[in-house]
């Protein structure tokens, strides 16, 4: 999608601080971190939000969560981490591309994201 910020990051048109990339997904540091570790994991395929997921995306989402677990180990998130995906404006989604926030490095509270 041409006007999607995250699609532009996937294409390389907008730079990012990548921490992981494969054929299906990309993980990069959030530019406005809400925790000492704040990584975004996104599918390379444009999917607007969780609300657009279907059975055809099951393998992709499973893969993304496997990548999140791998990143947690590589980043040394031994005390735990939070995974958040906002879906829609009322939930606080600000970029219309499915993404998962991986937050860690400090105790979390319910109002964090």
N, C-alpha and C positions, 0 to 999 in steps of 0.2 A: 504494500500500500504506500503510495507516494508521500503522503503527508503525515505518516506515522513516525514519531520520534524513534521508537525502538526498531522499526524496520530500517531506518536510516543508520542506526548503530550497527545492525546486522550486516548491512551492505558495506559498511566502512566509510560511508559519507560523513558520519559524525564519529569522532574518536571516543574511545572508552578505555577504562582501565580493566582489561579483560583478566579474569582469573581462571576461566575455563571456556573451551569451545569444542564442539564436535559438529557432526552433520545435522543434528536435530535441535541443539540448543546452544545458548550463549550465557555466560555468567560474567558480570562485571560489577565493579564497585559503584555504589550509589553516589551521586554528586552532592547530595544533601543528607549525609548519614544521620540516622536517628540512634545509632549505637556505635561503639568502637568498631565492630564488624557489621557492615551493612552491605550485603551483596544482593543484586537482582539476578534472578535466573529466568530467562525468557525462552519460549520456543522460537525458532527461526521462522516458522510458518506464522503468518499473521492470523491471530485469533483474538478477537476484541476483548473477551473476558471469559470468566468461568461459565457465564450464562450461555455461551456459544459452544461449549464442549458437547460432544456426542460420543457414542460408542466407538467411532472411528479414531478418536483421540486417546483411547485407553492406554495403548502402548507408549505413546508420547509422554503422557502425564506420569506413567510409571517410570519411564526413563528419566524424566526431570527429577523426580524424587530420589532416584538412585544417585543421580549427579549431586543433589543436595547433600545426601549422606556422605558421599565421597569428599565433597568440599569441606564439610564439617570436620572430617578427619584431617584433611590436608591443612586446614586453617587452625587446627588445634582447639576446636571448640568443645573442650572436655567438660566444661561446666554446664553445657546445654546451649540451645539456640531456639529461636522462634521462627516459624515459617508463616507468612501472612500473604493472602491474595485478596485484594479488594475487588469487588465486582459491581461496577456501576457508580454513578455520581453520589448517591446517598451513602454508599459505603466508603467513599473517599478515593475512588479510583481517579487518578489524574492523567494517566496515559492510557489511551484506548487500545492496548495490546496486552494480552495476558502476561502477567509477570508475578513472580514469587519473591517476596522480600525474605532474606535470611538475615536475622538480627541476633547478635550475641556480643558478649564482652562486658556485660553489666547485668545486674538483676532487672528483670522485666516486670512491668506492672500492667494491669488490664487496660490502661488508657494509652499505652505506648504507640500503637498504630491503629 
